[in-house]
Amino acid sequence: MEPLNLIWPEEQFKEDYFIVYRVRSLSYPNSIALIKVSKNRYKIFKGEYELKLGEIIMLYKLAKSLMDDFRRYSS
């Protein structure tokens, strides 16, 4: 499984009650996904690359941690 430090989010913009992040990886030249995070949920939009299972799992873990951070700072 790919370590989390090879995948990182970059905040792109805020939209109403959401924050949209672009996810980058050292394994691919362009962003691999977008994550839209709100206080109670997140949605992942995968990019053009066919990701490995470990990378998909790391995306969901990253999205969950971004949602937890969103809750902590918004309350």
FIFI-807429 format. One line per 8 residues: number of its first residue (from 1); their letters; for each residue y, x, z of N, C-alpha, C. Coordinates in steps of 0.02 Angstrom, whole numbers, plus 50000, padded with zeros to 5 digits. Layout:
! residues N
NUM> A> Y,X,Z,Y,X,Z,Y,X,Z ~ ... $
This chain:
! residues 75
1> MEPLNLIW> 49941,50042,50000,50000,50000,50000,50062,50045,50000 ~ 50112,50025,49964,50174,50063,49958,50215,50057,50023 ~ 50239,50112,50049,50280,50109,50111,50345,50070,50100 ~ 50369,50040,50153,50429,49999,50150,50490,50039,50131 ~ 50491,50104,50148,50551,50144,50134,50560,50158,50060 ~ 50512,50140,50018,50519,50148,49946,50545,50084,49913 ~ 50553,50032,49952,50581,49969,49929,50639,49951,49975 ~ 50697,49936,49946,50754,49920,49988,50797,49867,49955 $
9> PEEQFKED> 50833,49827,49997,50877,49775,49970,50949,49801,49962 ~ 50983,49773,49913,51055,49785,49904,51088,49717,49900 ~ 51135,49704,49946,51168,49639,49946,51210,49632,49883 ~ 51201,49576,49848,51237,49565,49786,51297,49518,49795 ~ 51285,49459,49823,51340,49413,49833,51320,49359,49883 ~ 51370,49324,49909,51359,49268,49954,51377,49204,49916 ~ 51337,49153,49926,51346,49090,49890,51334,49034,49939 ~ 51386,48997,49959,51380,48944,50009,51348,48971,50072 $
17> YFIVYRVR> 51288,48948,50087,51254,48969,50148,51198,49019,50132 ~ 51200,49051,50075,51148,49097,50054,51177,49167,50044 ~ 51134,49217,50051,51150,49285,50031,51096,49305,49981 ~ 51117,49333,49925,51070,49354,49873,51067,49430,49873 ~ 51005,49455,49876,50993,49527,49877,50955,49547,49814 ~ 50972,49604,49787,50932,49634,49733,50886,49685,49767 ~ 50822,49684,49749,50774,49730,49779,50760,49787,49729 ~ 50768,49847,49753,50757,49907,49712,50695,49943,49738 $
25> SLSYPNSI> 50665,49984,49695,50607,50024,49712,50610,50091,49677 ~ 50585,50142,49710,50583,50208,49678,50531,50210,49622 ~ 50485,50161,49621,50432,50160,49571,50454,50131,49503 ~ 50511,50096,49502,50533,50062,49441,50607,50078,49428 ~ 50628,50082,49365,50698,50101,49350,50749,50046,49365 ~ 50729,49983,49360,50775,49927,49372,50753,49888,49433 ~ 50792,49838,49452,50774,49798,49511,50708,49761,49498 ~ 50670,49752,49551,50604,49721,49544,50605,49647,49564 $
33> ALIKVSKN> 50657,49626,49600,50660,49556,49622,50729,49540,49648 ~ 50742,49475,49654,50800,49449,49690,50774,49408,49748 ~ 50806,49414,49805,50788,49374,49864,50849,49333,49884 ~ 50841,49268,49887,50894,49223,49908,50877,49200,49979 ~ 50921,49216,50027,50906,49206,50097,50957,49157,50127 ~ 50931,49110,50166,50974,49066,50206,50950,49070,50278 ~ 50979,49029,50321,50962,49031,50392,50889,49013,50405 ~ 50862,48966,50366,50795,48940,50380,50743,48954,50327 $
41> RYKIFKGE> 50762,48985,50271,50712,48998,50220,50735,49053,50173 ~ 50688,49075,50132,50703,49125,50081,50665,49108,50018 ~ 50689,49133,49962,50655,49123,49899,50657,49189,49861 ~ 50600,49208,49833,50594,49271,49797,50588,49256,49722 ~ 50629,49289,49683,50627,49284,49610,50603,49352,49584 ~ 50541,49355,49561,50515,49418,49536,50547,49436,49470 ~ 50554,49501,49459,50585,49526,49397,50535,49533,49341 ~ 50549,49578,49295,50510,49586,49234,50447,49627,49243 $
49> YELKLGEI> 50439,49661,49300,50382,49706,49310,50322,49669,49339 ~ 50263,49691,49319,50201,49666,49348,50188,49707,49412 ~ 50200,49677,49469,50195,49713,49533,50123,49714,49559 ~ 50108,49766,49596,50042,49771,49629,50042,49726,49690 ~ 49983,49710,49715,49977,49666,49773,50015,49694,49833 ~ 50009,49758,49846,50044,49789,49902,50120,49782,49896 ~ 50146,49787,49835,50218,49779,49824,50240,49707,49835 ~ 50199,49660,49816,50215,49589,49826,50216,49573,49901 $
57> IMLYKLAK> 50167,49599,49937,50165,49589,50010,50227,49619,50042 ~ 50248,49678,50020,50307,49710,50049,50370,49669,50033 ~ 50373,49638,49975,50430,49594,49958,50435,49536,50008 ~ 50378,49505,50024,50379,49450,50071,50397,49472,50141 ~ 50373,49531,50161,50391,49558,50227,50466,49573,50229 ~ 50492,49601,50176,50563,49616,50172,50605,49552,50175 ~ 50584,49501,50138,50620,49437,50137,50620,49406,50207 ~ 50563,49408,50241,50559,49381,50309,50605,49418,50356 $
65> SLMDDFRR> 50608,49485,50351,50652,49523,50395,50726,49509,50379 ~ 50743,49499,50315,50812,49482,50297,50831,49413,50324 ~ 50784,49366,50323,50797,49300,50351,50806,49304,50426 ~ 50766,49344,50461,50773,49352,50533,50841,49383,50550 ~ 50863,49432,50510,50929,49463,50520,50984,49412,50508 ~ 50976,49371,50457,51026,49319,50441,51035,49272,50500 ~ 50979,49251,50530,50981,49206,50588,51016,49239,50647 ~ 51000,49302,50659,51028,49338,50716,51104,49345,50710 $
73> YSS> 51129,49361,50650,51200,49372,50641,51240,49309,50629 ~ 51207,49255,50610,51245,49194,50596,51251,49149,50657 ~ 51212,49162,50710,51217,49119,50768,51261,49148,50822 $
